[in-house]
Amino acid sequence: MRHSKGYRNRMRKLASKLPRERGRPGLSKLLYEYNVGDLVCIDICPNYIETAPHRRYQGRVGRIVERRGRAYVIAVQVGGKTKLIITTKDHIKPFKTGAA
């Protein structure tokens, strides 16, 4: 029998947390203000799986294009194409460059 190729296929390790990371993320993550043009890194949080982007975008860096309600639209380069990802604050974190 063929195995499923569903939307959350092979997400067991990605959609789980280590024991010390369990529970909801801190307030500082949710209170952070993102502006259009900011660079962000996609980091899927398994607590909110409804708004999570596809696992192929885990760890990708993109630029915020617009705000859509509570969510953000992020432009991500995949190969030669630009993909638009719609996700909430729970799954993104600010991208920090190496120059500090």
Secondary structure in CASP SS format (residue, H / E / C, confidence):
PFRMAT SS
TARGET T0000
AUTHOR 0000-0000-0000
METHOD secondary structure of the structure
MODEL  1
M C 1.00
R C 1.00
H C 1.00
S C 1.00
K C 1.00
G C 1.00
Y C 1.00
R C 1.00
N C 1.00
R C 1.00
M C 1.00
R C 1.00
K C 1.00
L C 1.00
A C 1.00
S C 1.00
K C 1.00
L C 1.00
P H 1.00
R H 1.00
E H 1.00
R C 1.00
G C 1.00
R C 1.00
P C 1.00
G C 1.00
L H 1.00
S H 1.00
K H 1.00
L H 1.00
L H 1.00
Y C 1.00
E C 1.00
Y C 1.00
N C 1.00
V C 1.00
G C 1.00
D C 1.00
L E 1.00
V E 1.00
C E 1.00
I E 1.00
D C 1.00
I C 1.00
C C 1.00
P C 1.00
N C 1.00
Y C 1.00
I C 1.00
E C 1.00
T C 1.00
A C 1.00
P C 1.00
H C 1.00
R H 1.00
R H 1.00
Y H 1.00
Q C 1.00
G C 1.00
R C 1.00
V E 1.00
G E 1.00
R E 1.00
I E 1.00
V E 1.00
E E 1.00
R E 1.00
R E 1.00
G C 1.00
R C 1.00
A E 1.00
Y E 1.00
V E 1.00
I E 1.00
A E 1.00
V E 1.00
Q E 1.00
V E 1.00
G C 1.00
G C 1.00
K E 1.00
T E 1.00
K E 1.00
L E 1.00
I E 1.00
I E 1.00
T E 1.00
T C 1.00
K H 1.00
D H 1.00
H H 1.00
I E 1.00
K E 1.00
P E 1.00
F C 1.00
K C 1.00
T C 1.00
G C 1.00
A C 1.00
A C 1.00
END
